Amino acid sequence: MARPVALVTNFSKTAFPRLLAEIVAGPRPPIADWYVGTYGISKPMADAIAAAELRYAPVFAIQPKTSKGIRERRRVRKAEAELLDREFEGKIPGGNAVLPPSNQRAWGIEFGRRYRDYMRRQRKDGVHIDRWQFDEILGKCATDPAHRAFAGGILHGLTNGRPELEDEPEKGFVWFGLDPLTDIPGPASGNEAARFWDEVAQATFLLVGEEYPRFRGSSEQAAREKAVGQQRLDGGLHPGLRRKYVCLMTPGWTDSVSLQGNVDHKPPAFVTDWRQGFIRARSELEHPQGFGQFRFTEANLRPNERLRDAVASLHFANTQIGP
């Protein structure tokens, strides 16, 4: 059986050393494979993660604001550019929209390849990268084939890179919001959806389900409600992906409509107990490959006990999954 996986992602510079300290303070040797990374690539961060015997997994985004540099132009060396098709070397069209107005799949492939260009440059400068993360398969993919073509193209480009520049296939973490995971048409619905799911499967080292429960009521009931995405994978959507599922949570102290968490402002002891109950029930229901924590910023850091408790929940989750 594969080892459990723990994922720590989206954190501030001030949070990073504290996160590493809390992870390393857990069981030694680790009973899980820990992946740590936030948006963009950083050599000092990669070096610190490697020194802690953890794995570096930087996050790449789809939203225009967080992918602005990637959208602006192709960044390759002159000798490399001469080997590439010039049709897609310029700015990805669409302005501030996520989606280009036309030719979505081809622009998506170029978009994903630009992230591989970024990784290639950083690796040549000595940065060790274990896996990439992609944020995210958006809700609009559930209803719009053009969004699926763009997202599937990005995954194709991220996975395969540029063969002309000797890139090898490389899988990563693919994030899904819960709604698209439950609502996107299955591969049996037609060739377009089948191609999308095939590209997801080819790209996915682990599939990250953004579950973000509300810390209210029965944690067991919440686990049943949030497990529907993983259950759909197992129900004929793509059983192979079901065995690669990571349940993504959040520390829960930052007010957010999408991230939910401690919406009733309960005390820390309640948060700890409720979250452990959710993890225990969620592990028993569908046996995910791992758990993650997202967004170590703002109120999720103050006081330090909130960060410590969120990381401790992953140490606890690793014991529930088992080696």
Contacts in CASP RR format, 6 or more apart in sequence:
PFRMAT RR
TARGET T0000
AUTHOR 0000-0000-0000
METHOD contacts of the structure
MODEL  1
MARPVALVTNFSKTAFPRLLAEIVAGPRPPIADWYVGTYGISKPMADAIA
AAELRYAPVFAIQPKTSKGIRERRRVRKAEAELLDREFEGKIPGGNAVLP
PSNQRAWGIEFGRRYRDYMRRQRKDGVHIDRWQFDEILGKCATDPAHRAF
AGGILHGLTNGRPELEDEPEKGFVWFGLDPLTDIPGPASGNEAARFWDEV
AQATFLLVGEEYPRFRGSSEQAAREKAVGQQRLDGGLHPGLRRKYVCLMT
PGWTDSVSLQGNVDHKPPAFVTDWRQGFIRARSELEHPQGFGQFRFTEAN
LRPNERLRDAVASLHFANTQIGP
1 322 0 8 1.000
1 323 0 8 1.000
2 289 0 8 1.000
3 31 0 8 1.000
3 32 0 8 1.000
3 33 0 8 1.000
3 323 0 8 1.000
4 31 0 8 1.000
4 32 0 8 1.000
4 33 0 8 1.000
4 289 0 8 1.000
4 290 0 8 1.000
4 317 0 8 1.000
4 318 0 8 1.000
4 321 0 8 1.000
4 322 0 8 1.000
4 323 0 8 1.000
5 32 0 8 1.000
5 33 0 8 1.000
5 34 0 8 1.000
5 35 0 8 1.000
5 206 0 8 1.000
5 246 0 8 1.000
5 289 0 8 1.000
5 290 0 8 1.000
6 23 0 8 1.000
6 32 0 8 1.000
6 33 0 8 1.000
6 34 0 8 1.000
6 35 0 8 1.000
6 290 0 8 1.000
6 291 0 8 1.000
6 292 0 8 1.000
6 314 0 8 1.000
6 315 0 8 1.000
6 317 0 8 1.000
6 318 0 8 1.000
7 34 0 8 1.000
7 35 0 8 1.000
7 36 0 8 1.000
7 57 0 8 1.000
7 173 0 8 1.000
7 206 0 8 1.000
7 208 0 8 1.000
7 246 0 8 1.000
7 248 0 8 1.000
7 290 0 8 1.000
7 291 0 8 1.000
7 292 0 8 1.000
7 293 0 8 1.000
8 19 0 8 1.000
8 23 0 8 1.000
8 34 0 8 1.000
8 35 0 8 1.000
8 36 0 8 1.000
8 37 0 8 1.000
8 292 0 8 1.000
8 293 0 8 1.000
8 296 0 8 1.000
8 311 0 8 1.000
8 314 0 8 1.000
9 35 0 8 1.000
9 36 0 8 1.000
9 37 0 8 1.000
9 38 0 8 1.000
9 57 0 8 1.000
9 59 0 8 1.000
9 133 0 8 1.000
9 292 0 8 1.000
9 293 0 8 1.000
9 294 0 8 1.000
10 38 0 8 1.000
10 39 0 8 1.000
10 59 0 8 1.000
10 294 0 8 1.000
10 295 0 8 1.000
10 296 0 8 1.000
10 297 0 8 1.000
11 19 0 8 1.000
11 37 0 8 1.000
11 38 0 8 1.000
11 295 0 8 1.000
11 296 0 8 1.000
11 297 0 8 1.000
12 296 0 8 1.000
12 297 0 8 1.000
12 301 0 8 1.000
14 301 0 8 1.000
15 296 0 8 1.000
15 297 0 8 1.000
15 301 0 8 1.000
15 307 0 8 1.000
16 38 0 8 1.000
16 45 0 8 1.000
16 48 0 8 1.000
17 48 0 8 1.000
18 301 0 8 1.000
18 304 0 8 1.000
18 307 0 8 1.000
19 36 0 8 1.000
19 296 0 8 1.000
19 307 0 8 1.000
19 311 0 8 1.000
20 36 0 8 1.000
20 48 0 8 1.000
20 49 0 8 1.000
20 52 0 8 1.000
20 54 0 8 1.000
22 307 0 8 1.000
22 308 0 8 1.000
22 311 0 8 1.000
22 312 0 8 1.000
23 34 0 8 1.000
23 36 0 8 1.000
23 52 0 8 1.000
23 54 0 8 1.000
23 311 0 8 1.000
24 52 0 8 1.000
26 315 0 8 1.000
27 315 0 8 1.000
27 318 0 8 1.000
30 53 0 8 1.000
30 318 0 8 1.000
31 318 0 8 1.000
31 319 0 8 1.000
31 322 0 8 1.000
31 323 0 8 1.000
32 290 0 8 1.000
32 314 0 8 1.000
32 318 0 8 1.000
32 321 0 8 1.000
33 55 0 8 1.000
34 54 0 8 1.000
34 55 0 8 1.000
35 54 0 8 1.000
35 55 0 8 1.000
35 56 0 8 1.000
35 57 0 8 1.000
35 130 0 8 1.000
35 131 0 8 1.000
35 173 0 8 1.000
36 49 0 8 1.000
36 54 0 8 1.000
36 55 0 8 1.000
36 56 0 8 1.000
36 57 0 8 1.000
37 45 0 8 1.000
37 49 0 8 1.000
37 56 0 8 1.000
37 57 0 8 1.000
37 58 0 8 1.000
37 59 0 8 1.000
37 133 0 8 1.000
38 45 0 8 1.000
38 58 0 8 1.000
38 59 0 8 1.000
39 58 0 8 1.000
39 59 0 8 1.000
39 60 0 8 1.000
39 61 0 8 1.000
39 66 0 8 1.000
39 135 0 8 1.000
40 58 0 8 1.000
40 59 0 8 1.000
40 60 0 8 1.000
41 58 0 8 1.000
41 118 0 8 1.000
41 119 0 8 1.000
41 122 0 8 1.000
41 127 0 8 1.000
41 129 0 8 1.000
42 58 0 8 1.000
42 127 0 8 1.000
43 122 0 8 1.000
43 125 0 8 1.000
43 126 0 8 1.000
43 127 0 8 1.000
45 56 0 8 1.000
46 56 0 8 1.000
46 127 0 8 1.000
46 128 0 8 1.000
46 129 0 8 1.000
47 128 0 8 1.000
49 55 0 8 1.000
49 56 0 8 1.000
50 56 0 8 1.000
50 128 0 8 1.000
55 130 0 8 1.000
55 131 0 8 1.000
56 128 0 8 1.000
56 129 0 8 1.000
56 130 0 8 1.000
56 131 0 8 1.000
57 129 0 8 1.000
57 130 0 8 1.000
57 131 0 8 1.000
57 132 0 8 1.000
57 133 0 8 1.000
57 172 0 8 1.000
57 173 0 8 1.000
58 129 0 8 1.000
58 132 0 8 1.000
58 133 0 8 1.000
59 132 0 8 1.000
59 133 0 8 1.000
59 134 0 8 1.000
59 135 0 8 1.000
60 67 0 8 1.000
60 70 0 8 1.000
60 112 0 8 1.000
60 115 0 8 1.000
60 118 0 8 1.000
60 132 0 8 1.000
60 133 0 8 1.000
60 134 0 8 1.000
60 135 0 8 1.000
60 158 0 8 1.000
61 67 0 8 1.000
61 135 0 8 1.000
62 98 0 8 1.000
62 134 0 8 1.000
62 135 0 8 1.000
62 136 0 8 1.000
62 138 0 8 1.000
62 151 0 8 1.000
62 154 0 8 1.000
63 98 0 8 1.000
64 71 0 8 1.000
64 95 0 8 1.000
64 96 0 8 1.000
64 97 0 8 1.000
64 98 0 8 1.000
66 135 0 8 1.000
67 111 0 8 1.000
70 92 0 8 1.000
70 111 0 8 1.000
70 112 0 8 1.000
70 114 0 8 1.000
70 115 0 8 1.000
70 118 0 8 1.000
71 91 0 8 1.000
71 92 0 8 1.000
71 111 0 8 1.000
72 91 0 8 1.000
73 89 0 8 1.000
73 90 0 8 1.000
73 91 0 8 1.000
74 81 0 8 1.000
74 84 0 8 1.000
74 88 0 8 1.000
74 89 0 8 1.000
74 90 0 8 1.000
74 110 0 8 1.000
74 114 0 8 1.000
74 117 0 8 1.000
75 114 0 8 1.000
75 117 0 8 1.000
75 118 0 8 1.000
75 121 0 8 1.000
76 84 0 8 1.000
76 117 0 8 1.000
76 165 0 8 1.000
80 165 0 8 1.000
81 89 0 8 1.000
83 164 0 8 1.000
83 165 0 8 1.000
84 162 0 8 1.000
84 164 0 8 1.000
84 165 0 8 1.000
88 106 0 8 1.000
88 107 0 8 1.000
88 110 0 8 1.000
92 100 0 8 1.000
92 107 0 8 1.000
92 108 0 8 1.000
92 110 0 8 1.000
92 111 0 8 1.000
93 100 0 8 1.000
93 101 0 8 1.000
93 102 0 8 1.000
93 107 0 8 1.000
94 100 0 8 1.000
94 101 0 8 1.000
98 138 0 8 1.000
98 140 0 8 1.000
98 147 0 8 1.000
98 150 0 8 1.000
99 140 0 8 1.000
99 146 0 8 1.000
99 147 0 8 1.000
99 150 0 8 1.000
100 107 0 8 1.000
100 108 0 8 1.000
100 150 0 8 1.000
104 146 0 8 1.000
104 147 0 8 1.000
104 149 0 8 1.000
104 150 0 8 1.000
105 149 0 8 1.000
105 150 0 8 1.000
105 152 0 8 1.000
105 153 0 8 1.000
107 150 0 8 1.000
108 149 0 8 1.000
108 150 0 8 1.000
108 151 0 8 1.000
108 152 0 8 1.000
108 153 0 8 1.000
108 154 0 8 1.000
108 156 0 8 1.000
108 157 0 8 1.000
109 153 0 8 1.000
109 154 0 8 1.000
109 156 0 8 1.000
109 157 0 8 1.000
110 157 0 8 1.000
111 150 0 8 1.000
111 153 0 8 1.000
111 154 0 8 1.000
111 157 0 8 1.000
112 153 0 8 1.000
112 154 0 8 1.000
112 155 0 8 1.000
112 156 0 8 1.000
112 157 0 8 1.000
112 158 0 8 1.000
112 161 0 8 1.000
113 157 0 8 1.000
113 158 0 8 1.000
113 161 0 8 1.000
113 162 0 8 1.000
115 132 0 8 1.000
115 157 0 8 1.000
115 158 0 8 1.000
116 157 0 8 1.000
116 158 0 8 1.000
116 161 0 8 1.000
116 162 0 8 1.000
116 167 0 8 1.000
116 170 0 8 1.000
117 162 0 8 1.000
119 129 0 8 1.000
119 132 0 8 1.000
120 165 0 8 1.000
120 167 0 8 1.000
122 129 0 8 1.000
123 129 0 8 1.000
131 171 0 8 1.000
131 172 0 8 1.000
131 173 0 8 1.000
131 205 0 8 1.000
132 158 0 8 1.000
132 170 0 8 1.000
132 172 0 8 1.000
132 173 0 8 1.000
133 172 0 8 1.000
133 173 0 8 1.000
133 175 0 8 1.000
133 208 0 8 1.000
134 154 0 8 1.000
134 155 0 8 1.000
134 158 0 8 1.000
134 172 0 8 1.000
134 173 0 8 1.000
134 174 0 8 1.000
134 175 0 8 1.000
134 203 0 8 1.000
135 175 0 8 1.000
136 175 0 8 1.000
136 176 0 8 1.000
136 177 0 8 1.000
136 210 0 8 1.000
137 151 0 8 1.000
137 174 0 8 1.000
137 175 0 8 1.000
137 176 0 8 1.000
137 177 0 8 1.000
137 180 0 8 1.000
137 181 0 8 1.000
137 184 0 8 1.000
137 200 0 8 1.000
138 147 0 8 1.000
138 151 0 8 1.000
138 177 0 8 1.000
138 180 0 8 1.000
139 147 0 8 1.000
139 177 0 8 1.000
139 179 0 8 1.000
139 180 0 8 1.000
139 183 0 8 1.000
140 147 0 8 1.000
140 180 0 8 1.000
141 147 0 8 1.000
141 148 0 8 1.000
141 151 0 8 1.000
141 180 0 8 1.000
141 184 0 8 1.000
141 196 0 8 1.000
142 179 0 8 1.000
142 180 0 8 1.000
142 183 0 8 1.000
142 184 0 8 1.000
143 183 0 8 1.000
145 192 0 8 1.000
148 184 0 8 1.000
148 192 0 8 1.000
148 193 0 8 1.000
148 196 0 8 1.000
149 192 0 8 1.000
149 196 0 8 1.000
151 196 0 8 1.000
152 195 0 8 1.000
152 196 0 8 1.000
152 199 0 8 1.000
152 200 0 8 1.000
152 203 0 8 1.000
153 199 0 8 1.000
155 174 0 8 1.000
155 199 0 8 1.000
155 200 0 8 1.000
155 202 0 8 1.000
155 203 0 8 1.000
156 199 0 8 1.000
156 202 0 8 1.000
156 203 0 8 1.000
158 170 0 8 1.000
158 172 0 8 1.000
158 203 0 8 1.000
159 169 0 8 1.000
159 170 0 8 1.000
159 171 0 8 1.000
159 172 0 8 1.000
159 199 0 8 1.000
159 202 0 8 1.000
159 203 0 8 1.000
160 167 0 8 1.000
160 169 0 8 1.000
161 167 0 8 1.000
161 170 0 8 1.000
169 202 0 8 1.000
171 202 0 8 1.000
171 203 0 8 1.000
171 204 0 8 1.000
171 205 0 8 1.000
172 203 0 8 1.000
172 204 0 8 1.000
172 205 0 8 1.000
172 206 0 8 1.000
173 204 0 8 1.000
173 205 0 8 1.000
173 206 0 8 1.000
173 207 0 8 1.000
173 208 0 8 1.000
173 246 0 8 1.000
174 200 0 8 1.000
174 203 0 8 1.000
174 204 0 8 1.000
174 206 0 8 1.000
174 207 0 8 1.000
174 208 0 8 1.000
175 208 0 8 1.000
175 209 0 8 1.000
175 210 0 8 1.000
175 248 0 8 1.000
176 207 0 8 1.000
176 208 0 8 1.000
176 209 0 8 1.000
176 210 0 8 1.000
177 209 0 8 1.000
177 210 0 8 1.000
178 209 0 8 1.000
178 210 0 8 1.000
178 211 0 8 1.000
178 212 0 8 1.000
178 226 0 8 1.000
178 228 0 8 1.000
178 229 0 8 1.000
181 209 0 8 1.000
181 229 0 8 1.000
181 232 0 8 1.000
181 233 0 8 1.000
182 228 0 8 1.000
182 229 0 8 1.000
182 232 0 8 1.000
184 193 0 8 1.000
184 196 0 8 1.000
185 193 0 8 1.000
186 193 0 8 1.000
186 194 0 8 1.000
186 197 0 8 1.000
186 237 0 8 1.000
187 193 0 8 1.000
187 194 0 8 1.000
187 196 0 8 1.000
187 197 0 8 1.000
187 198 0 8 1.000
187 237 0 8 1.000
187 238 0 8 1.000
188 194 0 8 1.000
197 237 0 8 1.000
197 238 0 8 1.000
200 207 0 8 1.000
200 238 0 8 1.000
200 241 0 8 1.000
201 238 0 8 1.000
201 240 0 8 1.000
201 241 0 8 1.000
204 241 0 8 1.000
204 244 0 8 1.000
205 244 0 8 1.000
206 244 0 8 1.000
206 245 0 8 1.000
206 246 0 8 1.000
206 289 0 8 1.000
206 290 0 8 1.000
207 233 0 8 1.000
207 241 0 8 1.000
207 244 0 8 1.000
207 245 0 8 1.000
207 246 0 8 1.000
208 246 0 8 1.000
208 248 0 8 1.000
208 292 0 8 1.000
209 229 0 8 1.000
209 230 0 8 1.000
209 245 0 8 1.000
209 246 0 8 1.000
209 247 0 8 1.000
209 248 0 8 1.000
210 248 0 8 1.000
210 294 0 8 1.000
211 226 0 8 1.000
211 247 0 8 1.000
211 248 0 8 1.000
211 249 0 8 1.000
211 282 0 8 1.000
212 248 0 8 1.000
212 249 0 8 1.000
212 250 0 8 1.000
212 258 0 8 1.000
212 259 0 8 1.000
212 260 0 8 1.000
212 261 0 8 1.000
212 294 0 8 1.000
213 219 0 8 1.000
213 222 0 8 1.000
213 223 0 8 1.000
213 225 0 8 1.000
213 226 0 8 1.000
213 249 0 8 1.000
213 260 0 8 1.000
213 261 0 8 1.000
213 278 0 8 1.000
214 222 0 8 1.000
214 260 0 8 1.000
214 261 0 8 1.000
214 263 0 8 1.000
215 252 0 8 1.000
215 260 0 8 1.000
215 261 0 8 1.000
215 262 0 8 1.000
215 263 0 8 1.000
215 264 0 8 1.000
215 266 0 8 1.000
215 270 0 8 1.000
215 271 0 8 1.000
215 274 0 8 1.000
215 275 0 8 1.000
216 222 0 8 1.000
216 263 0 8 1.000
216 264 0 8 1.000
217 274 0 8 1.000
219 274 0 8 1.000
219 275 0 8 1.000
219 277 0 8 1.000
219 278 0 8 1.000
219 281 0 8 1.000
220 277 0 8 1.000
220 278 0 8 1.000
220 281 0 8 1.000
222 278 0 8 1.000
222 281 0 8 1.000
223 277 0 8 1.000
223 278 0 8 1.000
223 281 0 8 1.000
223 282 0 8 1.000
223 285 0 8 1.000
224 281 0 8 1.000
224 285 0 8 1.000
226 247 0 8 1.000
226 282 0 8 1.000
227 282 0 8 1.000
227 285 0 8 1.000
227 286 0 8 1.000
230 242 0 8 1.000
230 245 0 8 1.000
230 247 0 8 1.000
230 286 0 8 1.000
230 288 0 8 1.000
231 286 0 8 1.000
233 239 0 8 1.000
233 240 0 8 1.000
233 241 0 8 1.000
233 242 0 8 1.000
233 245 0 8 1.000
234 242 0 8 1.000
234 286 0 8 1.000
235 242 0 8 1.000
242 286 0 8 1.000
243 289 0 8 1.000
244 289 0 8 1.000
245 286 0 8 1.000
245 288 0 8 1.000
245 289 0 8 1.000
245 290 0 8 1.000
246 288 0 8 1.000
246 289 0 8 1.000
246 290 0 8 1.000
246 291 0 8 1.000
246 292 0 8 1.000
247 282 0 8 1.000
247 288 0 8 1.000
247 290 0 8 1.000
247 291 0 8 1.000
247 292 0 8 1.000
248 291 0 8 1.000
248 292 0 8 1.000
248 293 0 8 1.000
248 294 0 8 1.000
249 275 0 8 1.000
249 278 0 8 1.000
249 291 0 8 1.000
249 292 0 8 1.000
249 293 0 8 1.000
249 294 0 8 1.000
249 313 0 8 1.000
250 256 0 8 1.000
250 259 0 8 1.000
250 260 0 8 1.000
250 261 0 8 1.000
250 293 0 8 1.000
250 294 0 8 1.000
250 295 0 8 1.000
250 300 0 8 1.000
251 293 0 8 1.000
251 295 0 8 1.000
251 296 0 8 1.000
251 300 0 8 1.000
251 306 0 8 1.000
251 307 0 8 1.000
251 309 0 8 1.000
251 310 0 8 1.000
252 259 0 8 1.000
252 260 0 8 1.000
252 261 0 8 1.000
252 262 0 8 1.000
252 271 0 8 1.000
252 300 0 8 1.000
252 310 0 8 1.000
253 261 0 8 1.000
253 262 0 8 1.000
253 271 0 8 1.000
253 299 0 8 1.000
253 300 0 8 1.000
253 306 0 8 1.000
254 295 0 8 1.000
254 297 0 8 1.000
254 298 0 8 1.000
254 299 0 8 1.000
254 300 0 8 1.000
255 263 0 8 1.000
255 299 0 8 1.000
259 294 0 8 1.000
259 295 0 8 1.000
262 270 0 8 1.000
262 271 0 8 1.000
266 274 0 8 1.000
268 305 0 8 1.000
268 306 0 8 1.000
268 309 0 8 1.000
271 309 0 8 1.000
272 309 0 8 1.000
272 312 0 8 1.000
272 313 0 8 1.000
275 313 0 8 1.000
276 313 0 8 1.000
276 316 0 8 1.000
279 291 0 8 1.000
279 313 0 8 1.000
279 316 0 8 1.000
279 317 0 8 1.000
279 320 0 8 1.000
280 320 0 8 1.000
282 288 0 8 1.000
282 291 0 8 1.000
283 317 0 8 1.000
283 320 0 8 1.000
283 321 0 8 1.000
287 321 0 8 1.000
288 321 0 8 1.000
289 321 0 8 1.000
290 317 0 8 1.000
290 318 0 8 1.000
290 321 0 8 1.000
291 313 0 8 1.000
291 314 0 8 1.000
291 317 0 8 1.000
291 321 0 8 1.000
292 314 0 8 1.000
292 317 0 8 1.000
293 310 0 8 1.000
293 311 0 8 1.000
293 313 0 8 1.000
293 314 0 8 1.000
296 307 0 8 1.000
296 310 0 8 1.000
299 306 0 8 1.000
300 306 0 8 1.000
300 307 0 8 1.000
300 310 0 8 1.000
301 307 0 8 1.000
END
